[in-house]
Amino acid sequence: MALVQSLVEGKEDVIAFREIDVSRDLASADRYRIQVTPTVIILDATGKEVETFVGIPDEEDVSGAIDEAVSP
């Protein structure tokens, strides 16, 4: 998703972007309970879910969740 990729750009040292094709990766779809696409899940460094957005997310909301995920 271009929105998330643009927000992660320049922060690759503290955050990673991963796009999952749930039609091909059913294990990840089950693991993250993805039932609708697009779904954006922000995880912190420990793998704890910070925020989940179902549908097309708002840039400000995603940016805030990314900031929360990378904050010490």
Buried (B, 14 or more C-beta within 10 A) or exposed (E): BEBBEEBBEEEEEEBEBEEBEBEEEEEEBEEBEBEEEBBBBBBBEEEEEBBBBEEEBEEEEBBBBBBEBBEE
